[in-house]
Amino acid sequence: MTVIRGATTLATDCKEEIALSVKEMLDEIFQSNQLKKEEVKAFLFSLTTDIHSFHPAKAAREAGYDFAPLFACIEPDIDGGLEKCIRLMLFTELTDERVVKHIYQKGAKILRKDISEIYNIALDGPAGSGKSTVAKILARDYNILYLDTGAMYRACGLKALREGIDPKDDEAVEKMLPYLDVKVEYKEGTQHTILDSEDVSTAIRENAVSMAASSISAHPAVRVKMVELQREIAKGISCVLDGRDIGSTVLPDAKFKFFITADSRVRATRRYNELKARGETVDFEKLHEEIVARDKQDSERAFSPLVCAKDAIVIDTSNMDIETVVATVKSAIQAKI
């Protein structure tokens, strides 16, 4: 069972405004969430004690939302609470893993700015710092989109390797770009990276592709193309993005910015354990050298280098487990909401 929330306020307690406000709220909830009638199990309204002229449940029924049980209750008076406020809990059984959008209209937007406003969370940091894991957990907990930007660059790196192109060869990479077909699809709540009509979500995680992605992402033409796509996605929906320059370059106006880092040997150990768990044979010292080399390459490249945005909150995860990191990020976000 999935609950979709809504709320709105009235300027005056009159039948016409109540009827219109309830209809507008329900219309937006259904349109934004692409709801089907058969997915809805019940409507539960609550209203403040200063609303008397018309019953929200009756307003919903008259607006055509009469295909599921409708209930309503009176909220207790709360000092400092919103006046003339109608809230809704819509109980649904969704047929897929779509991202749910809660709707807060008019004066009710102040109740949940993290839901009623489009906002972005930017997580930057070096490889192995844990930023991708944190990003996925935040997206799940806040019920917003996780956009794996690194996967897009990895797909470019994989394309170059498959074509026999040196990822550091600027001229060769630019010639490849017109033939680069990279798409992002979301299936059952997970991002899938599609390269030339093939799902390469697993292939792009190989270590050789990681190094190729670091090299190819340094080319301005590649980054311009990817940044344009990322900005377009982030403009229309609340999401979490992680990478090297999200807060400084891709989304400089993001409301929440973090720089997640850790000691290089700690990051190498995390990557080592991850690769060993997959059954791969790995030399730790060589892996550590590669991570240090990648840090240097990402930080010193001329175009959009790895950098901590001036207004980002720095979190060193060297001695923190993932639960502590997530709690630290959430606390900082909550303080700004």
Buried (B, 14 or more C-beta within 10 A) or exposed (E): EBEBBBBBBBEEBBEEBBBBBBBBBBBBBBEBBEBEEEBBEBBBBBBBEEBEEBBBBBBBBBBEBBEBEBEBEEBEEEEEEBEBBBBBBBBBEBEEEBBBBBBBBBBBBEBBEBBBEEBBBBBBBBBBBBBBBBBBBBBEEBEBBBBBBBBBBBBBBBBBBEEEBEBBBBEBBEEBBEEBEBBBEBEEEEBBBBBBEEEBBEBBBBEEBBBBBBBBBBBEEBBEBBBEBBEEBBEEBBBBBBBBBBBBBBBBEBBBBBBBBBBBBBBBBBBBEEBEEEEEEBEBEEBBEBBBEBBEBBEEBEBBBBBBBEEBBEBBBEEBEEEEBBEBBBEBBEEEE
